[in-house]
Amino acid sequence: MLRCQLSKLDSRLRGGLILGALLACAAAMAAEAPEGTPPGMEEPKIIDPGPPPSDAIVLFDGKNLDEWRDKDGPCDWTILEDGSMEGNKESGSIQTAKSFGDCQLHLEWAAPATPAGTGQQRGNSGVYFQGNYEVQILDSYENATYYHGQAGAIYKQYAPLVNACRKPGEWQTFDIIYHRPRFGADGSVQTPAYITVLHNGVLIQDHAEVLGTTHHKNAPEYKQHPDSGPISLQWHNNPVRFRNIWIRPLEPVE
């Protein structure tokens, strides 16, 4: 009986040693993945998730507007005492100094605490990708408007799956995954753009296929453009505030 138990113990020990050796070998092979290893087969890069993540580009943290430009040059929006920024009529809409293609964008926004106007005249702004494709910003808390013009809509294309708006004046978050369109040499669309949006942590656009450039009245349509372009924040005559904006480029930055 004792000899049988020792034999089983030796077997388990040998098995453990062999398993440990195999795991160590696999780790060494992964760490020294040869050139040309297919994407997804190599060890992932380690980052600090933050926020913001350590591999993100901080576009606004309340300190300066260096990453932004308006129509006349350096951005002239106002940095408020709470570390947010607010637009003005003189500067109009603004855009990033850098250009991006596929990306993950995080931003926080707040409509005025005291609502003024109704529908599209209440807390209206928007975030544009490559200067062409808009995710709507609007105070949609108990504020009726057309279905594809609400907060989180892909403007004039898709309504949000749900209305996840907080009350006026409260901070809201957008986390957006954007995949740019791909064009052929002849300008034809090979792959359309896709947008996923989480509003206050709630999925409201699920890999939605963008139908083309955002228009207010005309039907959306694609026109060939460069592979990268700026992120834009719209001035729509409403004092919407923004804070904590960062982006994780999924392609090289230009």
N, C-alpha and C positions, 0 to 999 in steps of 0.2 A: 504493500500500500504506500509506504513512504517513498520507495523508488519510483512508483508511478506518479506521485505528486511532484517529485523533483523533476521528473522528465517533462511534465506539463509546464512547470515553471521555467525550465530552460527553453522550452519551445516559445513561450510568450516573450521571454527576454530577447531571444534571437529575432523574433518577429518585430519587436519594438526597435531593435538596433537596425534592422533592415529598413523598416519604415522611416526611421529618422534619417538614414543615409539617403534614401530616395528623395525625401523632402528637401534635404540640403542640396542635393544634386539639381533638383528642379529649380530651386531658388537661384542657384549659381547660373544655370542656363538662362533663366529669365533675365537676370541682371546683366548678362552678356549676350543679349539678343543680337544676332548678326544683322548687318545692313540688309535692307530689303525685306525685313520682317513685315508681314501684312498688318495693316492697322487693326487694332483691337487684340493683337496677339502679344504685344509688348507690355512691360510693366507700366502702369499708369504713373504719371507725374504726381508727386505728393504736394498738396497745397494746404494752406491754412484757410478754412472755410469762412473765416471772418464773422460778421460782415465788416467791410466788403471782403470777398475772397482775395487771397494774396496775388492771384494772377489777373485781377481786374484792373482796368484803368479807371481811376476816380475822375469823374467829369465835374462833380460839384460836391464839396464837403462843407460849404458855408464860409470858406476862407477867402476865396477869390474866384474870378470868372475867366481865368486864363485859358480854359479849354473851350471857350465859346466865342463866337463872332456874330455881329449883327450886320445889317445891310451896308453899313458905312465903315466897318472895320471891327475894332475891339468891342466886345459886348458891353452895353451900358445899362443893363438891367440893375435893379437895386438889391443889394444884400441887406436884409432886415436884421433886427437885433436878435431874433430867434435862430439865426443861421440859415434861413431860407432865402430864396431869391424870388423877385416879383417883376413881371414885365411892365412896360410902359409904351404908350402910343408912339413916342418919338423913336425908340429903338425898333419897335415892331417885333417880328418873329426872329429867333436866333437859331444858330446851328453850330455843331461842333467844329473845332478847327481841324480835327482829324477825320478821315473817311473810313467807313466800315462796310463789310459785307455781312456774311452770316455772323450772328452775335446773340448774346444773352444780355438784356438790358434791365436794370432795376432803377426805378425812380419812385419818389413819393410826392404827392401833390395834395393841395387843399383848396377847395373852392371858398369864396368869401363866407364868413360865419353868418352874416346877415344877407340872405338872398335878395337879389335885385333882378327883376324880370322873370320871365317864364320860358320854358322850352329851351331853344338854342341860345337864348340871351342870358342864361344863368350858369355862371362858372364854366364858360366854354374855353377850351384850348385843345391841343392835340399834340401827339408825338408822331413825327414822320421818319420813316426809314428810307435812306438814300434820297431824301427829298421828294419821294413819290407816293409812299404808301402810309396812310394815316390810321393810327389807333386813336379813337376819340376820347377826349377828356371833357367831362361835363358833370355838373351837379345834377345827378339823376335821382336824388332822394326825394320822393314824392313830387316829381316834376315830369309831367307827361310831355313827350315829344315823339317824333317818328321813330319806328323800331330800330332802324339802322343808323341812328344818330345819337344813341344813348352812350353813357360812359362804358368804355371797353368795346364799343362797336368797331369793326373795320369799316370805316366811314362810308356810308351809302352802299355797302355790300352785305355785311352780316351783322345782325343784332347779337349782343352777348347772349350766352346760353342762359344766364340768370342775371338779375340786377343785384349786385353785391355792394352797392354804394352805402357809405356811412353818411351821417348827418352833415349838413353844411358846416364848414369850419374845421371838421375833424380830418386828420391825416389819413390818406388813402395810399395804398401801394399798388404799383403795376410791376409784375415780373413778366417779361416778354422774351420769347424765343423767336428770332427772325431768321428765315432762310431766304436768301435773295433769289431772284429769277435767273435762269441760265438762258443765254441767247446763242443761236447758231451764227455762223459766219455771215449768213444772209439777213440777220436781224430777226429771224423767226424765234418764237419762244420754244425752247427745248424742254424746260421745266419751269413752271410758274413759281412765284414766291409763296411761302407758307408762313403763317403767324400763329403762335400759341400765346395766350394771355392768361395770367392769374391775377385776379383783382382782389386785393386783401386776402390773398392765399387761396382764393376760390377759382377753379378753372372756368373761364368764361368764353375762351376761343380755343378749340381743340384742333391744332394743326390745320387751320382753315386755309383753303386754297385761295389766294388773292387773285381777283379777276383782272386786275390791271391798275394803272395809276388812279389815285383818288381824284374825283371831280365832284363838284357840288351839284351840277345840273346834268352834265353829259355822262354817258355810259362809260364805265371804266374800260381802258384799253392799254395794252402794252406798247411801249416804244423803247427800242434798244437804248441802253445807257451803260456807263462804265460798271465794272464789277463791284466797286465800292463807292460810297457816297456818305454825306454827313447825316447825323441824327439832328432833327430839327424840333424845336418847341414853338408852338404857334401862339402868336398874340392875337386874340379875338375880342379885344376891347373889354375883357373881364380880368380883374386882378387875381389870377390864380397864382398860388405860391408853389415853389418846388424846393426839394431838399434831397440829400442822400442819393445822388445819381451816380451809378457806376455801370461799367460795361465790360463784359468778357468777350473779346473778339474770338470768333471761331475760325477766322481766316487772318492772313497777314494784314496789318494796319498800314494804311497809306497816309 
